[in-house]
């Protein structure tokens, strides 16, 4: 009965997302990779552009990494793009997308979640998918007050979800469970009155739906201040490309920080923005600056090239702020 209620709700109320209109494992894999720690609204334009430019594993395998990173720029977690490229080369060399759970899991960058999602949706493998949405839904359904940061709790929730899985349509069931968490069983404002499992939900019966799931471990953001300098000369910008040994987005181009331009340089404040990534909370001042001499490691890059090279997210935000300041003059 639980399966039936959930699937009926999903088929009537699901969002119309482009990766749900296909059973081809390639676009499903692409979507699931992009959706890792990223909102659907942010993914949609990237997914459509990416799939148009790279419609198959062969097209993605043949592309230079710099072009892939440039198209990915702004989506974050850039190791995902590099792993997609490596995996596409393996898939192309093998002649087909792998069809077993172990073989999908062996692709670069693919973890248990992505392997289960692609395997169940594209190949009907009866394996449950567990993401943050599923953890929340099942913790509330069962009234589980265990810490979802604990592997013991996660394993217990996964096992319970696996018992609920409909082996006849595992892909639809997994998507329905994730959709329930994404649209109704929300973290702060659960829409219990619209939920197909309202009458069997233990947390709702006990009035503790807003208290679950429990997550005891919290990371504290480290606040840092940076001053990003935009230096221009004859239609070119001063930029630096991160080297292959750089732990933070190697291959991406970035603007200098003001202190890297030397001692006595004139700078005019343009504006400020905030940028958070993992445990870092950056508060960035953006300045227009002059350069007396080009610092080591930097080069002048013509503005016309900016659409073809991968820019760091901080550089993109700073340049967008500069463009808005010019428009407002």
Secondary structure, DSSP 4 states (H G I P E B T S, - for coil): -HHHHHHHHHHHH----GGGG---HHHHHHHHHHTTTS-HHHHHHHHHHHHHH--SHHHHHHS-HHHHHHHHTTS--THHHHHHHHHHHHHHHHTS---SHHHHHTSTT--HHHHHHHHHHHH--------HHHHHHHHHHHT--SBTTSHHHHHHHHHHHHHH--TTSHHHHHHHHHHHHHHTS-SSS--GGG-TTGGG-HHHHHT-GGG-SB----PPPEEEEEEEEEEEETTEEEEEEPPTT-TTTTT-EEEPBGGGG-SS--EEEEEEEEEEETTEEEEEEEEEE--SSPPTT-EEEEGGGTTTS-B-HHHHHHHHHHHHHHHT-
